[in-house]
Amino acid sequence: MKKILQILLLSIGLIGCSSLELEPISSSADETQRILSLGLTHEENLIEAGKLNSFQMISVVIGQLNKAKDEKIQAEVNLVESAKFAEMVVVSDNYTNFTGSKVSESIKQGVLLTDVDIHEYYLSGVKGTKYGLLNHQLQLTIKHNSSDKRVYSSANLCEKWNSCDLEQRDVVLISSIASNCTTTGCDYTEVMELDLAGYFLTEKMEDGFTLRFNSKKETNKITISSAYIKGYLKIAK
């Protein structure tokens, strides 16, 4: 009799549990998306996040809302910059050659005042005569004051965490010219190019990419921005 009573009580308990409606537990990503979908200002979004039922959820959602705001601002900046880069692409009369705008930057490479490398680079494209496909190149000039030329021979694609151990590509060295030589060194201008596939540039449109150019004496990193790629590809197609 006692055993039957226990079974009866257990059955009643299970029936009671099954009748309960479990409320879905929303994640921080769900709450962030819900707030963003309201179409509010960023300040109003933060107020809405403050209404959530736990301090941890509020903290995480506010962090995600701030990140979304930063990404939106950066996307708007990229849109304006890409339009400027597109305007500066030079197109040949027969639409077979495309030359992006030249970017120049100074990079400190050592402790001396003269240990400064000048990077000048741009994207270019030539339309093939057989199938009409564009062949793209990164045209790079590195100017440096050194005791000898460097002779760059390869380039590695870098990850966003600055590791540059990904695929290695051959670099075509166009020229290496010395000038203003003294007893300690010369001003060198080394010109090179690197072939880039069209699909590679398309894949990197949103984030841009960084390449490390390698010589036996020195390495140099070049970063091509998302805005630059978008502007160039808007014309070179």
LODO-883262 format. One record per residue (C-alpha): residue number from 1; y, z, x. Coordinates in steps of 0.25 Angstrom, whole numbers, plus 2048, in hexadecimal, padded with zeros to 3 digits. Layout:
// residues N
REC    nr    c2    c3    c1
REC   NUM     Y     Z     X
...
END
This chain:
// residues 237
REC    nr    c2    c3    c1
REC     1   800   800   800
REC     2   809   804   80B
REC     3   806   7F6   812
REC     4   809   7EF   806
REC     5   817   7F6   804
REC     6   81B   7F2   812
REC     7   817   7E3   810
REC     8   81F   7E3   803
REC     9   82C   7EA   80A
REC    10   82B   7E0   815
REC    11   82A   7D4   80C
REC    12   836   7D9   804
REC    13   83E   7DA   811
REC    14   83A   7CC   815
REC    15   83F   7C6   808
REC    16   84C   7CE   809
REC    17   84E   7C8   817
REC    18   84B   7BA   813
REC    19   855   7BB   808
REC    20   861   7BE   812
REC    21   86A   7B2   815
REC    22   86C   7B2   824
REC    23   87B   7AE   828
REC    24   87B   7A3   833
REC    25   880   7A9   840
REC    26   88B   79F   845
REC    27   88D   79D   854
REC    28   89A   79D   85B
REC    29   89A   78E   85C
REC    30   898   78D   84D
REC    31   8A4   796   84B
REC    32   8AD   78F   855
REC    33   8AA   782   84E
REC    34   8AC   788   841
REC    35   8BA   78D   845
REC    36   8BE   77F   84C
REC    37   8BA   778   83F
REC    38   8C4   77F   837
REC    39   8CF   777   83E
REC    40   8D8   783   842
REC    41   8E1   785   84E
REC    42   8DB   78C   85A
REC    43   8E3   799   857
REC    44   8DD   798   849
REC    45   8CF   796   84E
REC    46   8D0   7A2   857
REC    47   8D4   7AA   84B
REC    48   8C8   7A5   843
REC    49   8BF   7A8   84F
REC    50   8C4   7B7   84E
REC    51   8BE   7B8   840
REC    52   8B0   7B7   845
REC    53   8A7   7C3   844
REC    54   8A4   7C7   852
REC    55   8AC   7C8   85F
REC    56   8A2   7C0   867
REC    57   8A3   7B4   85D
REC    58   8B2   7B5   85D
REC    59   8B3   7B5   86C
REC    60   8A9   7A9   86E
REC    61   8B0   7A1   862
REC    62   8BE   7A3   868
REC    63   8B9   79E   876
REC    64   8B3   792   86F
REC    65   8BF   78F   867
REC    66   8C8   790   874
REC    67   8BF   786   87B
REC    68   8BF   77D   86F
REC    69   8CF   77D   870
REC    70   8CF   77B   87F
REC    71   8C5   76F   87D
REC    72   8CE   769   872
REC    73   8DA   76A   87B
REC    74   8D3   764   886
REC    75   8CE   758   87D
REC    76   8DC   756   879
REC    77   8E1   755   887
REC    78   8D6   74C   88B
REC    79   8D9   743   880
REC    80   8E8   741   884
REC    81   8E4   740   893
REC    82   8D9   736   890
REC    83   8E3   72D   889
REC    84   8EC   72D   895
REC    85   8E0   72A   89E
REC    86   8DD   71E   895
REC    87   8EB   719   896
REC    88   8EA   718   8A5
REC    89   8DD   710   8A6
REC    90   8E0   703   8AC
REC    91   8D8   6F7   8A5
REC    92   8D7   6E9   8AC
REC    93   8DB   6DD   8A4
REC    94   8CD   6D9   8A0
REC    95   8C9   6E7   89D
REC    96   8BE   6E8   8A8
REC    97   8C4   6F2   8B1
REC    98   8C9   700   8AD
REC    99   8D0   70A   8B6
REC   100   8D3   718   8B2
REC   101   8DF   720   8B7
REC   102   8DF   726   8C5
REC   103   8DE   735   8C6
REC   104   8E3   73B   8D3
REC   105   8E1   74A   8D7
REC   106   8E2   753   8E3
REC   107   8D6   75C   8E7
REC   108   8D7   767   8F1
REC   109   8CB   766   8FA
REC   110   8CE   770   905
REC   111   8D7   77B   90B
REC   112   8E1   772   912
REC   113   8ED   76B   90C
REC   114   8E7   75E   90F
REC   115   8DA   761   909
REC   116   8DD   759   8FC
REC   117   8D5   74E   8F6
REC   118   8DC   744   8ED
REC   119   8D3   73E   8E2
REC   120   8D7   731   8DB
REC   121   8CD   72C   8D0
REC   122   8CC   724   8C4
REC   123   8C1   71D   8BB
REC   124   8C0   70E   8BB
REC   125   8B7   704   8B3
REC   126   8B2   6F6   8B5
REC   127   8AC   6EE   8AA
REC   128   89F   6E7   8AE
REC   129   89F   6D8   8AC
REC   130   890   6D7   8A7
REC   131   890   6E2   89C
REC   132   89E   6E6   89B
REC   133   89B   6F4   89E
REC   134   8A5   6FD   8A6
REC   135   8A1   702   8B4
REC   136   8A9   70F   8B7
REC   137   8AD   715   8C4
REC   138   8B5   721   8C9
REC   139   8BE   71D   8D3
REC   140   8C2   728   8DD
REC   141   8CB   729   8E9
REC   142   8CB   736   8F2
REC   143   8D6   738   8FC
REC   144   8D4   743   906
REC   145   8D9   747   914
REC   146   8CD   749   91D
REC   147   8C7   747   92B
REC   148   8BE   73C   926
REC   149   8BB   734   919
REC   150   8B1   73A   90F
REC   151   8A9   72E   90A
REC   152   8A5   733   8FC
REC   153   898   72E   8F8
REC   154   893   734   8EB
REC   155   898   73C   8DF
REC   156   892   747   8D6
REC   157   894   74A   8C7
REC   158   899   758   8C5
REC   159   895   761   8BA
REC   160   8A0   769   8B2
REC   161   89C   776   8BA
REC   162   8A0   76E   8C7
REC   163   892   76C   8CC
REC   164   891   75E   8D2
REC   165   882   75C   8D4
REC   166   880   752   8C9
REC   167   87D   743   8CB
REC   168   883   73D   8D8
REC   169   889   72F   8D8
REC   170   88C   726   8E3
REC   171   89B   723   8E7
REC   172   8A0   716   8EB
REC   173   8AA   718   8F7
REC   174   8B4   70D   8F6
REC   175   8BD   711   902
REC   176   8C1   71C   90C
REC   177   8CE   71A   912
REC   178   8D5   723   91D
REC   179   8E4   724   91F
REC   180   8EE   72E   926
REC   181   8E4   732   930
REC   182   8E7   73E   93A
REC   183   8DF   745   944
REC   184   8DA   74E   939
REC   185   8D6   744   92E
REC   186   8DB   739   925
REC   187   8DF   736   916
REC   188   8D3   730   910
REC   189   8D2   728   903
REC   190   8C4   726   8FE
REC   191   8C2   71D   8F2
REC   192   8B5   71D   8EA
REC   193   8AF   71A   8DD
REC   194   8A4   71F   8D4
REC   195   89D   717   8C9
REC   196   89C   71E   8BB
REC   197   894   71A   8AF
REC   198   89B   718   8A2
REC   199   892   722   89B
REC   200   895   72C   8A5
REC   201   8A4   72B   8A3
REC   202   8A1   72C   894
REC   203   899   738   895
REC   204   8A4   73F   89D
REC   205   8AF   73C   894
REC   206   8B0   74A   88D
REC   207   8AF   752   89A
REC   208   8B3   74A   8A6
REC   209   8AB   74B   8B3
REC   210   8AC   74F   8C1
REC   211   8A6   748   8CD
REC   212   8A4   74D   8DB
REC   213   8A6   742   8E6
REC   214   89E   745   8F3
REC   215   8A0   742   902
REC   216   89A   749   90E
REC   217   8A7   750   911
REC   218   8AD   753   903
REC   219   8AB   753   8F4
REC   220   8B5   750   8E9
REC   221   8B5   752   8DA
REC   222   8BB   749   8D0
REC   223   8BC   74D   8C1
REC   224   8BE   742   8B7
REC   225   8C4   748   8AA
REC   226   8C0   745   89C
REC   227   8CD   740   898
REC   228   8CD   736   8A4
REC   229   8BF   731   8A0
REC   230   8C3   72F   891
REC   231   8D0   728   895
REC   232   8C9   71E   89E
REC   233   8BD   71B   895
REC   234   8C6   719   889
REC   235   8CB   70D   890
REC   236   8BF   709   89A
REC   237   8B5   705   88F
END
